[in-house]
Amino acid sequence: MAATETSKKRPNAFVWAVALYGALNLALYGILAKMPERKLSLNGIKATNYEKRMEGPWIWWVSRTYLSQLEKKAQPDIVLFGSSQMGSAIFSAEAEHRGTTVDTTDEREVERLAAELAHASGLKPRVFNFSMGGAMVSDHYLIADSLVSKADKKPKIAIIGVNPRDFIDNNLPAAAATDSFHFLSPYCKLDSLASHSYDSPFGYLDYLLSRYLPLRQVNLLAFGDIPPSLGARASFTNPEGKGIDTRADKQVNNAQLASQISTKVLRAISGSAGDVKRGEWVLPAYPPYLYMDNSKEYIKRYKRENPPCFAGQKRYFQELLALLRKEKIEIIVVGMPSRLSNQNLLSEKFWSDFDSYLANATKEQGGTYVSLFKDKRFIEEKDYLDTVHLNRWGGGKLVKIMAETVSGDKAMLQALKEEGKTDAVAGRAKPGQNPL
C-alpha cells in the first residue's frame, strides 16, 4: 500500500518529458525570434562540402554562380527561368554565338540575347540563365523567392519558359520531391504553398512541426545560412540518389564523338546526374545535326493529363507571377515549342485549356504571354535535339523572339534604362564595374 501511495506522488515520466520539451521549445523560441530572416548567401554556399571539392548538384551550381555575380556587382538585368527545354535552347544557341564550348554548370551569362537586344534596341543588358533540367514551376518559384527577391538590386525582366511538362510530369509525386525544394525551401516563406507541396498529410505535418516548433529549428543556431546537403538523397531529379558523377569521355573517333555529343547534350540539360563538376557538362559550339526520338519517355510523363501535382504547380505558378510583380519585375511567359508528335500525346482540350490558363494568369499579373505551342517557325525537325528540346538552330530562333518581345515593349525598355543599370552598346562595362 505504501509503495502504491509513493508512486502516485511521483510525477509520471511522460509528464516530465512533455514539460521539459515544452520548456526547451519556449526557451529556444525567444532566441530564434530575435534571429534575422534566414538568407542564402555566397559565404553559406562556400561553407559546404560541395565547395571543398567543387562538385555539387545543379541547384548548388546555379545558386553559387548567381550569388557570385552579385558579389562582383554584376547584377543581371534579365533572368531566364525554365527546365531543360529552356536550357537546351539557350545553352546551345549561346555556344554557337560564342564560337566555343559552354559549361552548363556555371557559364550562365546569355550573351546572345544581350547581343540581339543590342541590335534591336541599342541596349545591352546582362542576362542570367536560371534554367535547370527537371525543374518544375515550383522550382522556379523557389529560386525567385530565395535568390532573386532577396537581392539588393532586382532584375528588371523575368522570362519564364514553360510547357506542360513543367506542370504535369507524372513522375513527380509533389513539389517537395525535387532537389531544389530540399535545398532552397529553408530560405523561403511557404506558408501559403506548403499544403500544395507534399503528396501526403504526413509530409505536410512534418513541415508544420519544422516551421513552428523551435526544437526543430536548432539547425539555424548550429549552421546559420549554410544550405542543407543533398548527399545521396534520392529525389525527382536524382531518383537513384547518386553522388558524384564520374562518367568522363575518353578519346574517341568522330562517329563515337557525334553519338557522345548527342548523349552528353541531353544529359547536360536533363539534370539527371548527381553531383557534377566543371568540364564534364559542356556543349560544343557547332555540334553536327543529331536527332533522337524520346517519345517513350514523354508517354510516361504525360500518362495522366491531370496528375496530383498539377493543382499544386498551378498554385506555384500564380505565386511566382505575383512575387515578380510585387518586386516590380516585368514578366514574359513563353509557351515553349515542341514537335507535333510530342503535342499529340495530350488532347486538344488540354492544350486549349492550358494555353488559356497561361494567358489569363499572366495577364492578371500584368505580364506578357507569348505562345509558341503551335508556332509554325518551330515545326521543322532540324530545330530539335528530340521531340521537345531545341538545338542551336531552334535556340537561335527562340532567343530572337525573346529579344523582339522585349524590344517591342516600351515599359520593358524603360525598365532596362532605369537606374543606369544597362549599358549602351558603345559602353558595355562602366568605369569601376567588374566585367563578367
LUMDRENKOL-400998 format. One line per 10 residues: for each residue y, z, x negated of C-alpha. Coordinates in steps of 0.25 Angstrom, whole numbers. Layout:
// residues N
Y Z X; ...
END
This chain:
// residues 436
0 0 0; 10 4 -11; 7 -9 -19; 10 -17 -6; 23 -10 -4; 27 -12 -18; 24 -27 -17; 33 -28 -5; 44 -22 -12; 43 -32 -23
51 -45 -21; 42 -57 -20; 41 -66 -32; 44 -78 -23; 57 -71 -19; 61 -68 -33; 59 -83 -37; 67 -88 -26; 78 -78 -29; 78 -82 -44
78 -97 -40; 90 -95 -31; 98 -86 -41; 95 -97 -52; 100 -108 -43; 112 -100 -39; 116 -97 -54; 114 -112 -58; 122 -117 -46; 134 -110 -52
132 -116 -65; 129 -130 -60; 140 -130 -50; 150 -129 -62; 144 -141 -70; 151 -155 -69; 144 -166 -62; 133 -172 -70; 137 -185 -76; 128 -195 -84
135 -196 -98; 132 -204 -111; 130 -191 -118; 119 -187 -108; 113 -201 -109; 113 -200 -125; 107 -186 -124; 94 -191 -118; 81 -195 -126; 83 -209 -122
95 -209 -131; 88 -204 -143; 78 -215 -143; 87 -225 -136; 77 -229 -126; 78 -225 -111; 77 -230 -96; 86 -241 -91; 95 -231 -84; 97 -223 -96
102 -236 -104; 111 -240 -92; 117 -227 -92; 119 -226 -107; 125 -239 -108; 135 -237 -97; 139 -224 -102; 141 -229 -116; 150 -240 -111; 159 -229 -104
159 -221 -117; 164 -234 -124; 175 -235 -113; 169 -248 -109; 168 -245 -94; 163 -257 -86; 172 -263 -76; 160 -269 -68; 146 -263 -67; 133 -270 -62
122 -263 -54; 109 -269 -52; 94 -269 -54; 86 -279 -63; 92 -291 -54; 106 -288 -59; 101 -284 -73; 93 -297 -75; 105 -306 -71; 115 -298 -79
108 -296 -92; 102 -310 -92; 116 -316 -90; 122 -306 -100; 112 -310 -111; 115 -325 -109; 130 -322 -109; 130 -314 -122; 120 -324 -128; 112 -313 -133
101 -303 -129; 106 -291 -120; 99 -278 -120; 97 -273 -106; 97 -258 -110; 112 -257 -114; 119 -270 -115; 125 -269 -101; 139 -275 -102; 139 -288 -94
148 -297 -102; 144 -310 -94; 150 -304 -81; 162 -300 -89; 164 -314 -94; 162 -320 -80; 173 -311 -75; 182 -314 -86; 180 -329 -83; 183 -327 -68
194 -316 -69; 199 -315 -83; 194 -301 -83; 182 -296 -92; 177 -283 -87; 166 -274 -93; 153 -275 -85; 141 -266 -86; 127 -269 -80; 120 -257 -74
108 -265 -69; 94 -260 -71; 81 -265 -68; 74 -258 -56; 88 -252 -52; 89 -249 -37; 102 -247 -29; 101 -232 -31; 101 -234 -46; 114 -242 -45
120 -230 -37; 115 -220 -47; 121 -228 -59; 134 -230 -51; 135 -215 -48; 131 -209 -61; 137 -219 -71; 148 -228 -64; 155 -218 -55; 155 -207 -65
162 -215 -76; 177 -212 -79; 180 -227 -76; 173 -234 -66; 169 -249 -66; 177 -258 -57; 166 -266 -51; 151 -264 -48; 142 -275 -45; 129 -271 -39
117 -281 -39; 107 -279 -28; 95 -285 -21; 84 -280 -12; 76 -274 -24; 87 -264 -27; 85 -258 -13; 71 -260 -8; 62 -260 -20; 48 -255 -14
44 -250 -28; 56 -239 -27; 52 -226 -19; 66 -221 -19; 79 -221 -27; 75 -209 -35; 63 -216 -41; 72 -224 -52; 75 -220 -66; 90 -222 -63
89 -211 -52; 82 -201 -61; 92 -204 -72; 105 -204 -64; 103 -196 -52; 107 -183 -59; 121 -189 -60; 123 -194 -46; 126 -187 -33; 115 -192 -24
116 -182 -12; 118 -193 -2; 108 -202 -8; 97 -192 -12; 90 -193 1; 89 -208 -1; 83 -207 -15; 69 -201 -14; 57 -206 -8; 52 -192 -3
59 -180 2; 53 -172 -10; 62 -181 -19; 74 -178 -11; 71 -163 -10; 70 -163 -25; 83 -170 -27; 90 -159 -17; 84 -148 -26; 88 -154 -39
102 -157 -33; 105 -143 -27; 96 -133 -34; 103 -129 -47; 90 -125 -54; 86 -140 -52; 99 -144 -60; 97 -136 -72; 95 -149 -80; 111 -150 -78
112 -138 -87; 101 -142 -97; 104 -157 -98; 118 -159 -93; 121 -174 -92; 108 -179 -99; 101 -188 -89; 86 -185 -86; 75 -192 -94; 67 -202 -86
55 -200 -96; 42 -206 -92; 47 -204 -77; 41 -215 -68; 52 -222 -59; 54 -234 -51; 60 -242 -63; 50 -236 -73; 37 -234 -64; 28 -231 -76
37 -220 -82; 37 -228 -95; 45 -222 -107; 50 -231 -118; 46 -246 -116; 41 -251 -129; 38 -265 -126; 45 -274 -136; 43 -289 -138; 37 -294 -151
39 -307 -158; 34 -318 -148; 35 -333 -147; 44 -340 -137; 35 -341 -126; 32 -326 -127; 47 -323 -128; 50 -330 -116; 40 -322 -108; 44 -309 -114
59 -312 -111; 56 -314 -96; 48 -301 -96; 58 -294 -104; 70 -298 -96; 63 -294 -83; 58 -281 -90; 72 -278 -95; 79 -280 -82; 68 -273 -73
70 -259 -78; 55 -257 -79; 54 -250 -92; 54 -236 -96; 63 -232 -108; 69 -245 -115; 78 -247 -127; 87 -257 -133; 82 -270 -138; 70 -271 -129
76 -275 -116; 85 -287 -120; 88 -300 -113; 89 -313 -121; 102 -322 -119; 94 -335 -116; 80 -332 -111; 72 -344 -106; 71 -346 -91; 59 -338 -86
56 -334 -72; 46 -324 -67; 41 -322 -52; 42 -307 -49; 39 -309 -34; 27 -299 -34; 36 -288 -39; 46 -290 -28; 36 -291 -17; 33 -277 -21
47 -273 -22; 50 -279 -8; 37 -275 -1; 46 -268 10; 60 -272 13; 63 -258 17; 57 -248 8; 60 -233 8; 70 -235 -4; 79 -245 4
87 -236 12; 90 -227 0; 94 -239 -9; 104 -244 2; 110 -230 3; 111 -230 -12; 118 -244 -12; 128 -239 -2; 131 -227 -10; 133 -236 -23
143 -244 -16; 150 -232 -10; 150 -226 -24; 156 -238 -31; 167 -239 -20; 170 -225 -22; 172 -227 -37; 181 -239 -33; 172 -249 -40; 171 -263 -34
158 -267 -29; 150 -280 -29; 136 -280 -23; 127 -292 -27; 115 -296 -19; 107 -301 -31; 100 -315 -30; 85 -317 -31; 75 -328 -29; 71 -333 -15
57 -329 -18; 61 -314 -20; 70 -314 -8; 59 -319 1; 51 -306 -2; 61 -300 8; 64 -304 22; 76 -312 26; 80 -300 35; 80 -291 23
89 -300 15; 99 -301 27; 100 -286 29; 100 -283 14; 111 -293 11; 119 -288 23; 117 -273 19; 122 -276 5; 134 -284 10; 138 -273 20
136 -261 11; 144 -268 0; 155 -272 10; 156 -257 15; 160 -252 1; 170 -264 -1; 161 -271 -11; 158 -286 -13; 144 -291 -9; 138 -304 -16
125 -308 -10; 117 -317 -19; 104 -315 -12; 104 -330 -6; 114 -336 -16; 110 -350 -20; 115 -348 -34; 102 -340 -37; 91 -348 -31; 86 -355 -43
75 -349 -51; 81 -351 -64; 91 -340 -62; 80 -329 -61; 70 -322 -70; 62 -319 -58; 63 -319 -43; 75 -308 -44; 81 -307 -58; 91 -317 -63
91 -323 -77; 103 -327 -85; 106 -339 -77; 105 -331 -64; 112 -319 -70; 124 -328 -75; 126 -333 -60; 126 -318 -55; 136 -314 -66; 145 -326 -62
144 -322 -47; 148 -307 -50; 160 -312 -59; 164 -321 -47; 163 -309 -37; 172 -300 -46; 182 -310 -50; 183 -315 -35; 187 -301 -30; 201 -297 -32
198 -282 -31; 187 -282 -41; 196 -290 -51; 207 -280 -49; 198 -268 -51; 194 -275 -64; 208 -275 -69; 211 -261 -65; 213 -250 -76; 213 -261 -87
198 -260 -88; 195 -274 -88; 200 -283 -100; 205 -297 -98; 197 -307 -105; 206 -308 -117; 205 -293 -120; 190 -289 -118; 192 -276 -126; 204 -267 -125
210 -260 -137; 203 -247 -139; 192 -251 -130; 178 -252 -135; 171 -265 -132; 156 -264 -128
END
